[in-house]
Every structure is written in C-alpha cells, then in structure tokens.
Amino acid sequence: MSFSSKIKEEVLKGFTEKQKECCIVAERFGENLTQCSYKADLDEYSDFFEISNLNECCIKAILKGAFLGGGCIVDPNTDYHFEIVIKNKACADFIFNLLSVLEFTPKVLKRKKSNTYVIYIKESEQISYFLSIIEANSSMLNFEQIRVEKEVKNQVNRTTNCQTANIAKTIKSSVLQVEAIEKIKREGKFDKLSDKLKYTANLRLKYKNESLDYISNITKKSNDKNDYISKSGLKHRLDKIVEYANSL
C-alpha cells in the first residue's frame, strides 16, 4: 500500500456516526469538488463556497473530502510533494483560496493533456500541517519521523562533505608550501630567509600533513613563548615563502 493510500485509509477510519450533519455534507462537497467538470454541478452546495461562513470542522471536512477525491502525498522518503487534482478552474480556485486562508502557500498548474488543475505544495512543514488538519495523526507522526531522519542524514552529509573539502584544501596547501621550501633549498637560498621564515619552514617540513591550526597549537606548547605562531601568522609567513620560491 502506498504512503498516500495509508493516509486515506486512516482518514476514512476517522469518520464516525457522531459527525455533525454539516460536516458530512461538507466532506461530500470536498470530494465532489475534485470530480465535477463544472461548478454549476455543485449548486446544491452553494453555501459552502463562501469561505467566511465556514466553521473549523467544516473546513477540515472539505479538505478531507478533497484529499480523498483527488489528493496524493508522495512518500517523504522519495520527495516532499502534496497535490490535489481538480477538473475545473472555479473549484481549483476555491481549494487554492481555502488553503491560502489557512496560511498554506499552494501553487497551481494546468495539465493540458488531461485538462485538469493541480494544486500542490512542496514544503515539508506545510504537508505535515495539512495531515494534522485532516486528522491523519498517525500518518503525520510517520511523516515527521521520516522528515527528521532525512534532515539529520543531510546534515551529516553536509558536515562530512565540508570536512572532506577542508582536508583536501589543507593537503593542497601543504604540498604547495613543502614544494616551495624544497625549491628554495635546491636553489641554495634557504639561508637567505629570515630566522622567522626558517623556523616556519622547518615546522612545515616536520608536520607536512598537518593543518596550520595543528602546527600553531604545537608552537603554543613550547617552553619558549617566542616560538608561538598564530594560525594567521603561519599562513602569512608560508605565503611569503611560496611567493619567494615563485620568484626564483
């Protein structure tokens, strides 16, 4: 059974004999909204088209009916997508306006081949809210669990990708710096460097695969306070070394 079918099954189970008569009619109206080719076919429900006159339970019932008649919510493991397919523009406008009044931000498109109108929502939070409105609470909890798991997974992936990029950047910079120092030595120019640059160059050669932050912390632990170099200080000195090597 699809994710959407499970939601509809839950909504149907939620209907009880204790429902108000107006809500039973409102649910039927919502379902007919998706099935009628002309608004005129719904003249018997004319009172429901005035949104300002609808109470909360009837609004829920209309949306339940519309979802049962032409709605679909894609499995959130695949995508975040909710839609209601309607056969005529006037009814589509009504559902669009009803959702907008409830602070949803729906969009609408026309499918030319089937000559139908599709009202859809892509925002996961709004889809979850819709599930709560139609009282599909178990489905909403399931949707939320999947949504949270996806967000955590995406965050982990973003963090991993960022760390990987930083590592690659560190390695690239280190290789460039080491090559520059070795070139200076091959050219016999190492002794022409200042004491500070020599000290920095030797640190880089000793810790070829480490980040500047790591090297800076090493100098911080030195008994001689003059040995300490900040991360920015290291970068500045190494940039000067690379620039000097490039001039040879």
C-alpha positions as CSV (number, residue, x, y, z in Angstrom):
1,M,0.0,0.0,0.0
2,S,1.3,3.4,-1.0
3,F,2.0,6.2,1.5
4,S,-0.9,8.2,0.2
5,S,-3.3,5.2,0.4
6,K,-2.4,4.6,4.0
7,I,-3.3,8.3,4.8
8,K,-6.7,7.9,3.0
9,E,-7.3,4.7,4.9
10,E,-6.6,6.5,8.2
11,V,-8.9,9.4,7.3
12,L,-11.7,7.1,6.3
13,K,-11.4,5.2,9.6
14,G,-11.7,8.5,11.4
15,F,-15.2,9.1,10.2
16,T,-17.8,8.3,12.8
17,E,-21.6,8.2,13.1
18,K,-21.3,11.1,15.6
19,Q,-20.2,13.5,13.0
20,K,-22.3,16.7,12.5
21,E,-24.6,16.6,9.6
22,C,-23.0,19.8,8.2
23,C,-19.6,18.1,8.2
24,I,-20.9,15.0,6.5
25,V,-22.2,17.3,3.7
26,A,-19.0,19.3,3.7
27,E,-16.9,16.2,3.2
28,R,-19.1,15.2,0.3
29,F,-18.8,18.7,-1.1
30,G,-15.0,18.5,-0.9
31,E,-14.9,15.2,-2.7
32,N,-17.3,16.5,-5.4
33,L,-15.1,19.5,-5.9
34,T,-12.5,17.2,-7.4
35,Q,-14.9,15.2,-9.6
36,C,-17.2,17.8,-11.2
37,S,-16.3,19.3,-14.6
38,Y,-18.4,22.4,-14.0
39,K,-19.0,24.5,-10.9
40,A,-22.7,24.6,-11.8
41,D,-22.9,20.9,-11.0
42,L,-22.4,21.9,-7.3
43,D,-25.3,24.4,-7.0
44,E,-26.7,22.4,-4.1
45,Y,-23.5,23.2,-2.1
46,S,-23.6,26.9,-3.0
47,D,-23.5,27.9,0.7
48,F,-20.1,26.2,1.1
49,F,-18.4,28.4,-1.5
50,E,-18.5,31.3,0.9
51,I,-15.3,30.6,2.9
52,S,-16.0,33.3,5.6
53,N,-19.2,31.4,6.6
54,L,-17.4,28.1,7.2
55,N,-16.6,26.8,10.7
56,E,-13.5,24.9,11.6
57,C,-15.0,21.4,11.5
58,C,-16.5,22.0,8.0
59,I,-13.2,23.3,6.7
60,K,-11.5,20.2,7.9
61,A,-14.3,18.1,6.3
62,I,-14.0,19.8,3.0
63,L,-10.2,19.3,2.9
64,K,-10.7,15.6,3.9
65,G,-13.1,15.1,1.0
66,A,-10.9,16.9,-1.5
67,F,-7.9,14.8,-0.5
68,L,-10.0,11.6,-0.6
69,G,-11.3,12.6,-4.0
70,G,-8.2,13.8,-5.8
71,G,-5.4,14.1,-3.4
72,C,-2.0,12.5,-3.2
73,I,1.0,12.8,-0.8
74,V,4.2,11.3,-2.1
75,D,6.3,9.1,0.2
76,P,8.6,11.6,2.0
77,N,11.5,9.1,1.6
78,T,11.3,10.0,-2.1
79,D,10.2,13.6,-2.2
80,Y,8.1,16.2,-0.4
81,H,5.0,16.7,-2.6
82,F,1.3,17.1,-1.9
83,E,-1.3,17.7,-4.6
84,I,-5.0,17.8,-5.3
85,V,-6.2,17.3,-8.9
86,I,-9.4,19.1,-9.8
87,K,-11.3,19.1,-13.1
88,N,-12.4,22.8,-13.4
89,K,-10.8,26.1,-12.6
90,A,-13.5,27.5,-10.4
91,C,-13.3,24.6,-7.9
92,A,-9.5,24.7,-8.1
93,D,-9.6,28.4,-7.2
94,F,-11.8,27.6,-4.2
95,I,-9.4,25.0,-2.8
96,F,-6.5,27.3,-3.5
97,N,-8.2,30.1,-1.6
98,L,-9.2,27.8,1.2
99,L,-5.6,26.6,1.7
100,S,-4.3,30.2,1.5
101,V,-6.7,31.3,4.2
102,L,-5.2,28.6,6.4
103,E,-1.8,30.1,5.7
104,F,-0.6,27.5,3.3
105,T,1.3,28.7,0.2
106,P,0.0,26.4,-2.5
107,K,0.8,26.7,-6.2
108,V,-1.4,25.7,-9.1
109,L,-0.7,24.5,-12.6
110,K,-2.9,23.3,-15.5
111,R,-2.2,19.9,-17.2
112,K,-3.2,20.5,-20.8
113,K,-3.3,16.8,-21.8
114,S,-5.9,15.9,-19.1
115,N,-7.4,19.4,-18.9
116,T,-7.1,19.3,-15.1
117,Y,-5.8,21.7,-12.5
118,V,-3.3,20.6,-9.9
119,I,-2.9,22.4,-6.6
120,Y,0.4,21.4,-5.0
121,I,2.7,22.1,-2.0
122,K,6.3,21.2,-1.8
123,E,7.2,22.5,1.7
124,S,7.5,19.6,4.2
125,E,6.3,21.6,7.2
126,Q,3.1,22.5,5.3
127,I,2.4,19.0,4.3
128,S,2.8,17.9,7.9
129,Y,0.4,20.6,8.9
130,F,-2.1,19.5,6.3
131,L,-2.0,16.0,7.7
132,S,-2.8,17.4,11.1
133,I,-5.7,19.4,9.7
134,I,-7.3,16.3,8.1
135,E,-6.7,14.5,11.4
136,A,-4.4,11.8,9.9
137,N,-2.3,11.9,13.1
138,S,-0.5,8.6,12.8
139,S,0.5,9.4,9.2
140,M,1.6,12.9,10.4
141,L,3.9,11.3,13.0
142,N,5.3,8.9,10.5
143,F,5.9,11.7,8.0
144,E,7.6,13.8,10.7
145,Q,9.8,10.9,11.7
146,I,11.0,10.4,8.1
147,R,11.5,14.1,7.7
148,V,13.6,14.4,10.8
149,E,15.7,11.4,9.8
150,K,16.3,12.9,6.4
151,E,17.3,16.2,7.8
152,V,19.8,14.6,10.2
153,K,21.2,12.5,7.4
154,N,21.5,15.5,5.1
155,Q,23.2,17.5,7.9
156,V,25.7,14.6,8.5
157,N,26.4,14.5,4.7
158,R,26.9,18.3,4.6
159,T,29.3,18.1,7.6
160,T,31.2,15.2,6.0
161,N,31.5,17.0,2.7
162,C,32.7,20.1,4.4
163,Q,35.3,18.2,6.4
164,T,36.4,16.4,3.3
165,A,36.8,19.7,1.4
166,N,38.8,21.2,4.3
167,I,41.1,18.2,4.4
168,A,41.6,18.4,0.6
169,K,42.3,22.1,0.9
170,T,44.8,21.5,3.8
171,I,46.7,18.9,1.8
172,K,46.8,21.0,-1.3
173,S,48.2,24.0,0.6
174,S,50.7,21.8,2.4
175,V,52.0,20.3,-0.8
176,L,52.4,23.7,-2.3
177,Q,54.3,25.0,0.7
178,V,56.6,22.0,1.0
179,E,57.4,22.2,-2.7
180,A,58.3,25.8,-2.3
181,I,60.6,25.2,0.7
182,E,62.3,22.3,-1.1
183,K,62.8,24.5,-4.2
184,I,64.4,27.2,-2.1
185,K,66.8,24.6,-0.6
186,R,67.7,23.3,-4.0
187,E,68.5,26.8,-5.2
188,G,70.7,27.2,-2.2
189,K,68.7,30.2,-1.0
190,F,67.4,28.8,2.3
191,D,69.9,30.6,4.4
192,K,68.8,33.9,2.9
193,L,65.4,33.5,4.6
194,S,64.9,35.4,7.9
195,D,65.1,33.4,11.1
196,K,61.3,33.6,11.4
197,L,60.7,32.2,8.0
198,K,63.3,29.5,8.5
199,Y,61.6,28.5,11.7
200,T,58.2,28.4,10.0
201,A,59.7,26.4,7.0
202,N,61.2,23.8,9.3
203,L,57.8,23.4,11.1
204,R,56.0,22.9,7.8
205,L,58.6,20.2,6.8
206,K,58.3,18.5,10.1
207,Y,54.5,18.5,10.0
208,K,53.8,18.1,6.3
209,N,50.4,16.6,6.6
210,E,49.0,18.7,9.4
211,S,46.8,21.8,9.4
212,L,48.0,25.2,10.3
213,D,45.8,25.1,13.3
214,Y,47.5,21.9,14.5
215,I,51.0,23.4,13.9
216,S,50.0,26.6,15.7
217,N,48.9,24.5,18.8
218,I,52.3,22.7,18.7
219,T,54.1,26.1,18.9
220,K,51.8,27.1,21.7
221,K,53.1,24.2,23.9
222,S,56.7,25.3,23.5
223,N,58.6,26.4,26.6
224,D,59.8,29.4,24.8
225,K,56.9,31.9,24.4
226,N,58.7,33.4,21.3
227,D,58.1,30.2,19.5
228,Y,54.4,30.6,19.4
229,I,52.9,31.5,16.0
230,S,49.2,32.0,15.4
231,K,47.4,30.3,12.6
232,S,47.1,33.5,10.7
233,G,50.8,34.2,11.4
234,L,51.8,30.8,10.0
235,K,49.7,31.4,6.8
236,H,51.3,34.9,6.3
237,R,54.8,33.5,6.7
238,L,54.2,30.5,4.4
239,D,52.6,32.7,1.8
240,K,55.8,34.8,1.8
241,I,57.9,31.6,1.4
242,V,55.8,30.5,-1.5
243,E,56.0,33.9,-3.1
244,Y,59.8,33.9,-2.7
245,A,60.1,30.5,-4.2
246,N,58.0,31.5,-7.2
247,S,60.4,34.4,-7.8
248,L,63.4,32.2,-8.1
